């Protein structure tokens, strides 16, 4: 045995004070007593683990409307992991920097955009009008880090809007 024992409970153990990005090897085995009272180790298993610093929350994506009605979303490529974007018609219940298991994040209500590249996605069918929200999330090592949400509004083009004064009452009719 060339390492130190890590205190554990029946359902897990926590090794603290480890250096990031360094591989640690563990032997996990059961200790039991023989009928004569001697301690024996089971054969056990050997595993390796490498701790990493948490993934930073992505910044709000830059939103660019495209001439064909689609919306391009751009962000800085993360150091680790993959960014996925959730579109919703109301502000998300998640907050920036929140970390949750990947499965729980993928179950959040909304529309997940297909990722086109490591630093961008395209919303091919954004809602025709109204306000909607894009929330970037970085997925890595089974966890998700929630980023800053960007809001986007698609209003009809007012180019053909006309105003007509109605009488002397100071009212205006818009059409």
MARKOLFI-717608 format. One line per 2 residues: number of its first residue (from 0); their letters; for each residue x, y, z negated of C-alpha. Coordinates in steps of 0.05 Angstrom, whole numbers, plus 32768, in hexadecimal, padded with zeros to 4 digits. Each point is the difference from the previous one (the first is absolute). Layout:
NUM = A = X/Y/Z | ...;
end
This chain:
0 = XX = 8000/8000/8000 | 8022/8040/8017;
2 = XX = 7FC6/8030/7FF3 | 7FD7/8017/7FC5;
4 = XX = 7FBD/7FE6/7FEA | 7FC4/802C/800D;
6 = XX = 7FC8/7FFF/7FCC | 7FC0/7FE7/801E;
8 = XX = 7FB7/7FF2/7FF1 | 7FD9/7FC4/8018;
10 = XX = 7FE7/8028/803D | 803D/8029/8014;
12 = XX = 8040/8025/7FEF | 801B/8046/800A;
14 = XX = 804A/800E/800A | 8010/8049/7FF4;
16 = XX = 803B/802E/800E | 8010/7FE3/8044;
18 = XX = 8024/8025/8038 | 7FD7/800F/803F;
20 = XX = 8011/7FDB/8041 | 8029/7FCA/7FDD;
22 = XX = 7FED/7FB6/8004 | 7FF4/7FDD/7FBE;
24 = XX = 7FFA/7FB4/7FFA | 7FD4/7FDE/7FCC;
26 = XX = 7FF7/7FB9/7FEA | 7FBA/7FF5/7FE5;
28 = XX = 7FF6/7FC2/7FD6 | 7FDA/7FE5/7FC4;
30 = XX = 8021/7FF2/7FBE | 7FE3/7FC5/7FDA;
32 = XX = 8013/7FD7/7FC3 | 800D/7FB6/8002;
34 = XX = 7FE2/7FD2/7FCA | 8042/8006/7FDA;
36 = XX = 7FFB/804D/7FFF | 8035/8011/8035;
38 = XX = 7FF2/8037/8033 | 8000/7FEB/8048;
40 = XX = 7FF8/8029/803F | 7FD5/7FEB/803A;
42 = XX = 801F/8000/8045 | 7FDC/8041/8011;
44 = XX = 8005/802A/803E | 8031/8036/8018;
46 = XX = 7FE7/8042/801D | 8020/8040/8017;
48 = XX = 7FE3/8046/7FF9 | 8017/8046/8014;
50 = XX = 7FE2/803D/7FDE | 7FF6/803E/802A;
52 = XX = 7FEC/8047/7FEF | 7FB7/800F/800C;
54 = XX = 7FED/8016/8047 | 7FF3/804B/8004;
56 = XX = 7FB9/8017/8010 | 7FF9/8015/8049;
58 = XX = 7FF3/804A/800D | 7FBF/8015/8022;
60 = XX = 8001/7FED/8049 | 8004/8036/8035;
62 = XX = 7FBF/7FFE/8029 | 8000/8012/804A;
64 = XX = 7FC0/7FFD/802A | 800E/7FE3/8045;
66 = XX = 7FDD/8019/8040 | 7FD9/7FBF/8007;
68 = XX = 7FE0/8007/7FBB | 802F/7FD2/7FDA;
70 = XX = 8028/8017/7FC4 | 804A/7FF3/7FF7;
72 = XX = 801B/7FF9/7FB9 | 804B/8008/7FF4;
74 = XX = 802A/7FF6/7FC1 | 8048/7FF6/7FEC;
76 = XX = 8015/7FB7/8006 | 8006/7FE2/7FBA;
78 = XX = 8042/7FE6/7FE6 | 7FDF/7FBD/7FF3;
80 = XX = 7FBC/7FE2/8012 | 7FCA/8011/8032;
82 = XX = 7FD0/803A/7FFF | 7FB7/7FF1/800E;
84 = XX = 7FCA/8036/8003 | 7FB8/7FFC/7FE5;
86 = XX = 7FCB/802F/801E | 7FC4/8010/7FD5;
88 = XX = 7FC6/8031/8003 | 8009/8016/7FB8;
90 = XX = 803D/800E/7FD4 | 8020/7FBF/7FE9;
92 = XX = 7FFA/7FE9/7FB8 | 804A/7FF1/8000;
94 = XX = 8034/8034/7FEC | 8044/8010/801D;
96 = XX = 8037/7FD4/7FE4 | 7FD0/7FCB/7FE6;
98 = XX = 801B/7FB9/8008 | 7FD3/7FC4/8008;
100 = XX = 8004/7FB9/801A | 7FFF/7FFD/804D;
102 = XX = 7FC0/7FD5/8000 | 7FDC/8032/7FD5;
104 = XX = 8015/803A/802C | 7FEA/7FDB/8040;
106 = XX = 7FBB/7FF6/7FE0 | 7FF5/804B/7FF8;
108 = XX = 7FC3/8016/8027 | 800F/8026/8041;
110 = XX = 801D/7FF5/8045 | 8049/7FE9/8006;
112 = XX = 8022/801D/803D | 802B/7FD3/802B;
114 = XX = 804A/8014/7FF7 | 8021/8012/8041;
116 = XX = 8047/800C/7FE6 | 8027/8006/7FBF;
118 = XX = 7FF2/804B/7FFE | 7FBC/8009/8021;
120 = XX = 7FBA/7FE5/800E | 7FC8/8015/802E;
122 = XX = 7FB7/8004/7FEB | 7FE1/7FE9/8042;
124 = XX = 7FB8/800B/7FE9 | 7FFC/8039/7FCE;
126 = XX = 7FBB/8017/7FEB | 7FE2/8032/8030;
128 = XX = 7FF4/8036/7FCC | 8007/800E/7FB7;
130 = XX = 8037/7FFC/7FCD | 8028/7FC0/7FF5;
132 = XX = 803D/7FEC/7FD9 | 8040/7FDA/8013;
134 = XX = 8026/7FDF/7FC7 | 8045/7FE2/800F;
136 = XX = 8017/7FC5/7FD6 | 8044/7FDE/7FFF;
138 = XX = 7FFD/7FB5/7FFA | 803E/7FDB/7FE8;
140 = XX = 800F/7FC2/7FD7 | 7FB7/7FF2/7FF1;
142 = XX = 7FF1/8046/7FE6 | 7FE2/803E/801E;
144 = XX = 8013/8048/7FEF | 7FCA/8033/8010;
146 = XX = 8015/803F/8024 | 7FE3/8046/8006;
148 = XX = 7FBE/8004/8025 | 7FF6/802F/803C;
150 = XX = 7FBB/801A/8012 | 7FEA/800A/8048;
152 = XX = 7FC3/8023/801B | 7FE6/7FFB/8047;
154 = XX = 7FD1/8039/800F | 7FDF/800E/8043;
156 = XX = 8026/8033/802B | 7FDD/8044/7FF5;
158 = XX = 8018/801B/8044 | 7FB9/8005/801C;
160 = XX = 7FE2/801D/7FC1 | 7FD7/803E/800E;
162 = XX = 7FE5/8034/7FD0 | 7FC2/802A/800E;
164 = XX = 7FE9/8038/7FD2 | 7FB7/7FFA/7FEC;
166 = XX = 7FDD/8044/7FF9 | 8019/8035/7FD0;
168 = XX = 7FFF/7FD2/7FC3 | 804A/7FF0/8003;
170 = XX = 7FF2/7FB7/8010 | 8026/7FD9/8034;
172 = XX = 7FEA/7FC2/8026 | 8038/7FCF/8010;
174 = X = 7FF7/7FCE/803A;
end
